[in-house]
Amino acid sequence: MKIYIRLLLTLGLFLSFSHSLLAENNFFEEGKKKYLEKKYDESKFLFQRSIVFNPKDTKSYLYLAKIFRIEKNKKEEEKNIETTLLLDPTNEEATYILMEIELKKSNYSKVKELTENFAKICKNLCKKNDLILKELKNLEPKNES
């Protein structure tokens, strides 16, 4: 009888846990769907819900950053990109976006550091590094002595 009760409790915990994982994944997938439909307010809400279930959901932070970029909310865009990179330092898309942000700020040293790191982690966006490097040359401090 005790084994039966333990089995039921274990099964109940497992089902509860798997349900919350499903809900988290569904929030992200629904958010992505709404994002692709350009329903940014709805997708933002769904990505935030996904983060409630899993605070380490890098994909949701990345998509939130993209939404904030569209909304021209630079502070929130950068905050979400930095969170993405804090959780996943090898996220090439987030690194590229941060390079663009720092380039707009004319932050030469940060862009240079990011491009060096980007060259090590890129898989799909490697050609974009060349574009950043060209723009970086325009920012390079010139020795006028």
QUICOR-V74963 format. One record per pair of residues at least 12 apart in sequence whose ideal C-beta (glycine too) atoms are under 10 Angstrom apart, sorted by the first residue. I is the first residue (numbers start at 0). J is the second residue. D is the distance in whole Angstrom. If there is no record, write none. Layout:
# QUICOR-V74963
I_J_D, I_J_D
This chain:
# QUICOR-V74963
19_52_6, 19_53_9, 20_52_8, 20_53_8, 21_52_10, 22_48_8, 22_49_9, 22_51_10, 22_52_6, 22_53_10, 23_48_8, 23_49_5, 23_50_9, 23_51_8, 23_52_4, 23_53_5, 23_56_7, 23_59_9, 24_49_8, 24_52_9, 24_53_9, 24_56_9, 25_45_9, 25_48_9, 25_49_8, 25_52_10, 26_44_9, 26_45_5, 26_46_7, 26_47_9, 26_48_4, 26_49_4, 26_50_9, 26_51_8, 26_52_7, 26_53_9, 26_56_9, 26_59_8, 27_42_10, 27_45_7, 27_46_7, 27_48_9, 27_49_4, 27_50_9, 27_52_9, 27_53_9, 27_56_7, 27_58_6, 27_59_6, 27_62_8, 28_45_9, 28_49_9, 28_58_10, 29_41_8, 29_42_8, 29_44_10, 29_45_5, 29_46_9, 29_48_9, 29_49_9, 30_42_5, 30_43_8, 30_44_8, 30_45_3, 30_46_4, 30_47_9, 30_48_8, 30_49_6, 30_58_9, 30_59_7, 30_62_6, 30_63_9, 30_66_9, 31_45_8, 31_46_8, 31_49_10, 31_58_8, 31_59_9, 31_62_7, 32_45_9, 33_45_6, 33_46_9, 33_62_10, 33_66_10, 34_46_8, 34_62_6, 34_63_10, 34_65_7, 34_66_7, 34_69_9, 37_69_9, 39_62_10, 39_65_9, 39_66_5, 39_67_9, 39_69_6, 39_70_7, 40_66_9, 40_70_9, 42_59_10, 42_62_7, 42_63_9, 42_65_9, 42_66_7, 43_59_10, 43_62_8, 43_63_6, 43_66_5, 43_67_8, 43_70_9, 43_75_10, 45_59_8, 45_62_9, 46_58_8, 46_59_4, 46_60_8, 46_61_9, 46_62_5, 46_63_5, 46_64_10, 46_65_10, 46_66_8, 46_79_9, 47_59_8, 47_60_10, 47_63_7, 49_62_9, 49_63_10, 50_63_8, 50_79_10, 50_82_9, 54_82_9, 54_86_9, 55_82_10, 55_85_10, 55_86_5, 55_87_9, 56_83_10, 56_86_8, 57_79_10, 57_82_8, 57_83_5, 57_84_9, 57_85_9, 57_86_5, 57_87_5, 57_90_6, 57_93_8, 58_83_8, 58_87_9, 58_90_9, 58_92_10, 59_79_9, 59_82_10, 59_83_9, 60_78_9, 60_79_5, 60_80_8, 60_81_9, 60_82_5, 60_83_4, 60_84_9, 60_85_9, 60_86_7, 60_87_9, 60_90_9, 60_93_8, 61_79_7, 61_80_7, 61_82_9, 61_83_5, 61_84_9, 61_86_10, 61_87_9, 61_90_7, 61_92_6, 61_93_6, 61_96_8, 62_79_8, 62_83_9, 63_75_7, 63_76_8, 63_78_9, 63_79_4, 63_80_9, 63_82_9, 63_83_9, 64_76_5, 64_77_8, 64_78_8, 64_79_4, 64_80_5, 64_81_9, 64_82_8, 64_83_7, 64_92_10, 64_93_7, 64_96_6, 64_97_9, 64_100_9, 65_79_9, 65_80_9, 65_92_9, 65_96_8, 66_79_9, 67_79_6, 67_80_9, 68_80_9, 68_96_8, 68_99_9, 68_100_9, 73_100_8, 73_103_9, 73_104_9, 76_96_8, 76_97_10, 76_100_7, 77_96_9, 77_97_8, 77_100_6, 77_101_9, 77_104_10, 79_93_9, 79_96_10, 80_92_9, 80_93_5, 80_94_9, 80_95_10, 80_96_5, 80_97_5, 80_99_10, 80_100_7, 81_93_9, 81_97_7, 81_100_10, 83_96_9, 83_97_9, 84_96_9, 84_97_7, 84_113_10, 84_116_10, 88_116_8, 88_120_8, 89_116_9, 89_119_8, 89_120_5, 89_121_10, 89_122_9, 90_120_8, 91_116_10, 91_117_7, 91_119_10, 91_120_5, 91_121_5, 91_122_6, 91_123_7, 91_124_5, 91_125_8, 91_127_9, 91_128_9, 92_121_10, 92_123_8, 92_124_7, 92_127_10, 94_113_6, 94_114_9, 94_116_6, 94_117_5, 94_119_10, 94_120_7, 94_121_8, 94_124_9, 94_128_10, 95_113_9, 95_114_10, 95_117_7, 95_120_10, 95_121_8, 95_123_10, 95_124_5, 95_127_6, 95_128_8, 95_130_10, 95_131_8, 97_109_8, 97_110_9, 97_113_6, 97_116_10, 97_117_9, 98_110_6, 98_111_10, 98_112_10, 98_113_5, 98_114_6, 98_116_9, 98_117_7, 98_127_8, 98_128_8, 98_130_10, 98_131_5, 98_132_10, 98_134_9, 98_135_9, 99_113_10, 99_127_9, 99_130_10, 99_131_8, 99_134_9, 100_113_10, 101_113_7, 101_114_10, 101_131_10, 101_135_10, 101_138_10, 102_114_10, 102_130_10, 102_131_7, 102_134_6, 102_135_7, 102_137_10, 102_138_7, 103_134_10, 105_137_10, 105_138_6, 106_138_9, 107_135_7, 107_138_5, 107_139_7, 107_140_7, 108_138_10, 108_140_10, 110_131_7, 110_132_9, 110_134_8, 110_135_5, 110_138_7, 111_131_10, 111_132_9, 111_135_6, 111_138_9, 111_139_9, 113_128_9, 113_131_8, 113_135_10, 114_128_6, 114_129_10, 114_131_6, 114_132_6, 114_135_7, 115_128_10, 117_131_8, 117_132_10, 118_132_9
